[in-house]
Amino acid sequence: MLQSKYIKICAQYGLAIFCEKPVAMSPNESFQRRFDESYIALAEAISRGDIGNNPISAQIFFGDNPFPSIDFREGGNIFDNLYMIRTLVIGTMSAESNSKTIVITGGLGNLGTKLCNHLLATTSNKIVLLEHPDYITAEKTPRHESVTVLPVDLGSPSSIKALEPALKDADTVVHFSAVNPYPNATWSESAQSMDHTFNIFQAAIMNKVRRVIFASSNHVMGGYKDDTAYGPSSVKPSSDPRVGTIPLDPKTLAISGDAMGYAAAKLAGERLAMTLANMYGDNTSFVVLRIGWCQPGENLPGTLSAAGSPPEFLLDGAEEGAALEQSEGDKKDEVWFKQMWLSNRDFLGYFEKALTLEVPTEDIECDIHGNVRKGFVLVNAMSNNAGAKWNLEETQKWLGVVSSDDSFR
């Protein structure tokens, strides 16, 4: 029987207690346990909080120490948890043995914040949020003992060296960071976003981070939007890239952009990940998710529009505060944008599974756009939206997540 004070201490240190029962059949048997050397050593280790990464096992043997009188037992409250519990501690394991360090770039942005909050609520992982110094505010910074926010400019070559303390013990890097994370990113902004990707990938390789998860974009395949030769579920992760998503309405195009530069930066990141996985996949593997449209906040289908970007990121052609009049082209495009929707639930489910999925460890023969290779898996990551051209078979196969969310329901 483990005394209740040790149960409390274990809880404080995040320790899991493994027990088997029944064992003690009387108060006498329970009392003898406290004199056993294994029990004493285990109790002391728990009290110090230095349970290591490996489980500690203890088999408790009963002795023949004098059992105290009933008056002493009742008056001194010698048993915090009476023998009726009938449990024998056979081992303890620190929850920290399962705790990993997850580094998230763009950690204070829309997607980084959502993923961080989810991991804090569902795991014991330590979270390191990398963010440009200009975007760090007290309001955005999580107040949690498991979270560290590090200011870093991933566009600077010096960031590779500066990231070493954060990455040397990291298990996973999740890469969201971009100079402009929306489809209207200029070519200049997109070139800088490529620098972010190249630098964090190189730093992860140098520090032998186990897994890199790259948030690519459906806009890598946006050229299939108006091609009637492709129907529902026809665009696979191994289909030929067609970067950019061009709005049908010229006015919408003028203020929302064509996603060409934005998508090119994402495609460049995909190809670099593929190459690095082939070279360094034994130490660092890559999972690429071509994510759909996951809006800030509640992310409801009803707030999707052909504009594709929040007002603060619209191009100069938009009048401040002016509502966009929906043209026939916009109405047609709106169907496409709703079909690229990624619900909060699916976003979190996909990225959670990407942390642990097993990627191939051997060379695999595939064509030039093969999405599964040594140390590398690339899949579409949208919700199961009715009529969408995105094929989710590989998503379900590798991530084990079957989306039940649909923007048209």
N, C-alpha and C positions, 0 to 999 in steps of 0.2 A: 504494500500500500504506500502510495506517495503522499506525503503530507501536503495539506492545502497550501501552505506557504510556498512550497516549491512549485506547485501548479501556478501560483500567482507570479512567481519569478520567471517561470518559463514563458508565461504570457507576455511579460514585460520585454523579454528578449526575443519574442517571436519564435519560440521553440515549439516544435511538435512533439507530443508525448505519445509513445506507442506502448500499449498495455495488452496483456492477455489475462483472462479470468476463467474460472475462479481459482484462487490460490489460498488465501488465508481463510481458514475455517473457524477461527476463534480469535478473540482479542489477544490471547497469549501469543499465537503465531504472528500476528501483526506486530506486536511489540518487539519480537526478536529481530525483526528486519532492520531496525535502526542501528543495530550493533554490527551488521555485516559490513565488511571492508568495501565490497563493491558498491553497496548502497551509499556508504559514507563518501566514497570518491565521486560518485555520480552527483550526490547532493552538493558537494563542494564545487564541482565544475559548473553546475547550474547556478549556484550562488555567485560565482565569480563572473558568470556570463561569458566564459571562454570556451563554450562548446564549439568544436572546430567544424570543418567541412565534412568530416567523416562521421558516420553514426557512432555513438558510444553504446555498447551493449553491456548489460549487467545482469547476471543471474544471482538472485538473492537466496541465501541459505538461512534456514532457521537455526538458532542456537538454543541455549538453555539458561539465559540470564533470568534472574529472579523477576517474576511478574509483580508489579506494584499492587498494593492493596486497593480495594474499591474506593476507600476514602481518598487516597492519594490521587487515583485516576480521576475521580469526579471533582475534587477540590482544585487540582492543578491543571485540569483540562489538558491532560497529556496527549490526547488524541484530537487533532484538528479534524480529521476525517476518519470516522470509525471503521472498524474492520469489515463492516457489512458491505463496503464498497468493493472489496475483494478484487483488487487490482495489483498486478505485479509489474513494475517498470522493467521492461526488457531493453529499452534503448531510447535515446533522444537524438533528435537531429535538428540542427539550427535551420530556421527558415532562410537564414542568410546563405546557406549552401545552395539554395535555389534562386537567390536574388542575383540579378544581373544588372549591369549598367547599360542603359539604352540612351544613345546620343541622338537628339533630334535637331536637325538644322532648320532654320526658319521656325524655331521652337515657340515663338510668341505670336505667330501668324494664325490664320484660320485653322488649317489642318493640323499644324503642330500643337495648338492648344487643345483641340478635340482629342487627339491621340494621347497627349500627356495626361489629361484628366481621366481618360479611360484606363490607362495603364495604372495610374495611382489608385483607382477604385477597384481594380481586378487583380493586381499583382503586388508583390513586395519589391519590385524592381526599383533601382535608383535611376533617376531621370536627369540627364544633363541637356539643357536647352541652349543651343547656340543661336545667337541673334546679333544682328548688326547693332553697334552701340547707339545709333540714331533712333532705333525702334524699341529700345528697352525703356519701359516706364514702370513705376510702382504699381499702377493699376493693372497692367498686363502680367506682372510677375506673380507666379503662384506662391502662396505662402504655405509651404509644405516642407517638412524636414527631409524628404527624399528627393527634393528638386534643387538643382543648382543651375543658375543662369549665367552663362559666360558670354561676355561681349567679344565678338570676333567678326572681322570683315573677310568673308570667305573669298572675296574677289582679289585679295592681296596675296601675292606669292609667299609672303612671310607667315601667312596663316597656317601653312603646312607644319612649320616648326612649332608655332604657337599652340596647335591642337594636340601636341604630343601628350601633355598631362591629362587631357580629357579622354584621349583615345587609348592610352596604354593599357588600361584595364577594361575597356569597353567590350561588350559582347556584340552589340549591333549599332549600326548607324542608319538612321532613317533620314533620307535627304529630301526636304521640301523646298529649301531656300532658293529664291530667284530674285533678281533685281525688280522685275515686274512679273508677278505670278499670274497674269491674265493674258488672254489671247491677243490683246492689242499691243503687246510689248513691241517696241521698236527693234530694229536690227542691232542698234547699239546696246540697248538693254539686254537683248538676247545673247549677244556676244559676252557680256559680263556675266550673265547667268551660266553660260558654258564654263567660264572661269570658276564659278562656285562649284560646279559639278566636278570638273577636272581636279580641283584642289582637294576637295573632301574625299574623292575616290583615291587619290594618291596617298593622302594622309592615312586613310583606312588600311590600305595595302601595307604601308610602311610600318604600321603599328599592329599588323596581323589581327585586325578586327574580324571576328568570325563571319559576320553577315552584314551586307549592305543592302538596304531596301531603297529603291529609287522610285520616286513618284513621277512617272512619265505622264503622258497625256493622250487622250483620245484624239487630239488635234493632229497627232502624227499620222492619223488615218482619215483626217477630215475631208480629203479629196473625194472620198466615196459618197459624200452627202447627196449629190444630185445625179449620181450614176445609176440609172434605172436598171442596169444589167445586174445589179446586186440587190438582193432582197433580204428579208429577215434572217438573222444569224449567219450571214454570208461573209462578214469581215472577221477573219481570224487573226490571232496574234502573229501568225506567220505569213499573212498576206503582204504584198508589196506595199511599202510605205507610200502615202500620198499626203505630204505635209500641207497643213493649212486648211482653214474652214472659211470659205468666202460667202458672206451674206448675199442673198439675191438682190436686195434693195441697195442701190448705190449710196443712199443717205446713211443707211445703217453701216455699210462698209466704211464710210468716211469717218464715222465716230467710234466704231468698234474694232476696226482693223480686220486683217485677213488671217491672223494667227500663223503666218508664214515663219517669221523669225522665232516666235515662241515655240512652234512645233519643231523647227529645225534644231533648236537648242536641246529639246527633249530627245530627238532622234540621235543627236550626237552623243548624248549621255548614254542612251541605250547601247549604241555600238561600242562605246568605250567600255561599258560594263561587260559586254560580251567578250571583248578582247582581254580585259584584265582577268576575267573568270577563267579563260582558257590558260592564261599564264600563271595565275596565282590561286586558282580555285581550291587547291588543297588546303590553303589557310583561310582564304577570304572568298565567300560565295556571294552571288548577287541575285536578288529577286527584283524584277522590274514590274511595276503595276501601271498599266495605261489607264489612269483613273478618268472617270467621267466628271460631271459637274456637281461638285459638293459645295453648296453655298455656305456662307457664314451663318452661324446661329442655328435656328430650327431647320433650315434647309428644306422648305416645303415645295412640292412641285408647282404650286400655284404662283410662286414668285419667280419662276424661270421665264426668261424672255430672250428674244433674238439678239438683244444688245450684247449679252454675254459678259459684261463687266459691270462692277458697281460704278456709280457716278464719278467717284474721285479718280477712276482710272480711264474714263472715256477720253478720246482724243479731242483735239482742239476744235473739231467741227461741231461739237455739241454746245448748245447754249446752256449756260448754268441755270439749273432749276427747271429747264424745259422738259416736259414729258414727250417721249417719242411717240409719234403717231404711227400706228401699226399699219403697214402697207400689205398688199397681197403677198409680196415676197417675204415679208416678216412672218405672216401667218403660216406660210409654208415652212419657213425655217424653224418656226417655233416647235413644230412636230419633231424635227431633228434634235433640237436642244433638249426637249423633254425626254427623248429617247437616250440621251447621253447622261441623264440624271443618275447620281450616285447618292443614295440615302445615307444618313449618318450611321445607321445600323450596319449597312453593308460596308461602308468605308472602314469602320472600326473592326468589323469581322475579318475583312480581307487583310488588313495590316497586322492584326493580331496573329493570324495564321501564318503570314509571311515571316514572322519572327522565328518560327520553329519548323517550317516545312523542310523536308529532306530533298536537296537538289542532287542531280546526278554527280557521281564522283569519277566517272570514266568518260572518255571521249565518245561522242555520239555522232554518227553520220547524219548530216542534214543539209538542206539547201542553204542558199546564202542568207535567207531570212528565217532560218530555223529558230524557234523560240525556246527550245529546250536543248541545252548543251552541258558540257562539263562545267559544274559550278555556277550554272546560270539557268534561270527560269523567267520567262516573260509571259504575262497573261493580261487579257482585258479585265477592267475592273469598273464595271457599271452595274446598276441595279437591273433587275429582270423586267425591263420596260417593254410593253407590248409593241410588236412590229419593229423593234430596233435591229439594225444591221449587225450589231456587235454579237459575235459568237462567244458564249460563256462556257462552252464545254471544257476547255482547258482550265478555265478558272475553277470550275467545280472539281475537276480531277486533281489539280495540284494544291488548291487551298482548302478543298473540302467544305466550301461554303456554297450553299444553294440559296440564292437570293429569292426572297418572297415579296420584295418591294417593287412597286410598279407606279410610275409617275402618272399613269392614266387611270388609276383606280382611286 
